[in-house]
Amino acid sequence: MISVRRVYEARQPGDGRRVLVDGIWPRGLTKSAADLDEWCKDVAPSTELRTWFSHDPDRFAEFQKRYAAELHDPVRAEAVKHLREIARATDLSLVTATKELEVSHAEVLRRRLRPR
């Protein structure tokens, strides 16, 4: 199972491996408080895309297309492969600081990682 969680929320039963998928460290949070197993910043959207999107729900459809294109970059593609391997072995929680999980890069990534 692959889920999306906020980094500011406590670990839940069934979270499995908690992997931060943001490119920058969450504001005001210590590493111990984050309770993460890993930080996979290579899978995060580019600064330019993140800035353009600005978490505007009206831009989400276009953001999904642009982010999907970025995930073909060799470094990001390798990070996606790594996350897919984790998801095959255990439950995976994609963790982000984003407030609106439904319109986040973590949700786009969750959909991409689902078994085909």
C-alpha positions in Angstrom: 0.0 0.0 0.0 1.2 3.5 -0.8 -0.1 6.5 1.1 0.5 10.2 1.3 1.0 11.8 4.7 1.9 15.2 6.1 5.4 15.3 7.7 3.9 17.2 10.7 1.6 14.3 11.6 2.8 11.5 13.9 3.6 8.1 12.5 0.5 6.0 12.1 0.1 2.2 12.3 0.4 1.0 8.7 2.6 3.9 7.5 5.3 1.4 6.7 8.5 3.1 5.5 8.1 6.9 5.7 10.0 8.7 3.0 10.1 12.5 2.7 9.7 13.4 -1.0 10.1 17.2 -0.7 13.1 19.0 -2.2 13.6 21.2 0.8 13.4 20.4 4.5 10.1 21.2 6.2 10.1 24.5 8.1 10.3 24.3 11.9 10.8 20.6 12.1 13.7 18.7 13.6 14.9 15.4 12.1 13.9 13.5 15.1 10.4 15.0 15.2 9.9 14.2 11.5 10.2 10.4 12.3 11.4 9.6 8.8 13.1 6.5 7.4 14.5 8.3 4.5 14.6 11.6 2.6 14.4 11.2 -1.2 14.8 14.7 -2.4 15.8 13.7 -5.9 12.1 12.8 -6.7 10.8 16.3 -5.8 9.7 18.7 -8.5 12.1 21.4 -9.7 12.2 24.7 -7.9 10.9 26.3 -11.1 7.9 24.0 -11.3 7.2 24.2 -7.6 7.3 28.0 -7.7 5.1 28.2 -10.8 2.5 25.8 -9.3 2.4 27.6 -5.9 -0.1 24.9 -4.8 -2.8 26.6 -6.9 -5.6 23.9 -7.4 -6.5 25.6 -10.7 -3.0 24.8 -12.0 -3.0 21.2 -10.8 -3.8 19.5 -14.1 -1.0 21.3 -15.9 1.3 20.7 -12.9 0.7 16.9 -13.1 1.8 16.9 -16.8 4.9 19.0 -16.2 5.9 17.0 -13.1 5.3 13.7 -15.0 7.7 15.0 -17.7 10.3 15.9 -15.0 10.1 12.4 -13.6 11.7 11.2 -16.8 14.9 13.0 -16.0 17.6 10.3 -15.3 18.2 11.4 -11.6 14.4 11.6 -10.9 13.7 8.4 -12.8 16.3 6.5 -10.6 14.6 8.0 -7.5 11.2 6.8 -8.7 12.7 3.3 -9.3 14.0 3.3 -5.8 10.6 4.2 -4.3 8.9 1.6 -6.5 11.3 -1.0 -5.0 10.5 0.0 -1.5 6.7 -0.2 -2.3 7.1 -3.7 -3.6 8.8 -4.8 -0.4 6.7 -3.0 2.2 4.0 -0.3 2.8 5.2 3.1 1.8 4.2 6.6 3.0 5.2 9.5 0.8 5.7 12.3 3.3 5.4 16.0 2.4 5.0 19.3 4.2 2.2 20.3 1.7 -1.1 21.1 3.4 -3.4 20.0 0.5 -2.3 16.5 -0.1 -4.9 15.9 -2.9 -3.2 18.5 -5.1 0.4 17.8 -4.3 3.4 16.3 -6.0 3.3 13.4 -3.5 -0.2 12.5 -4.7 1.0 12.5 -8.4 3.9 10.4 -7.3 1.6 8.0 -5.4 -0.4 7.4 -8.5 2.7 6.8 -10.6 4.0 4.3 -8.2 0.8 2.2 -8.0 1.3 -1.3 -9.5 0.3 -1.5 -13.1 
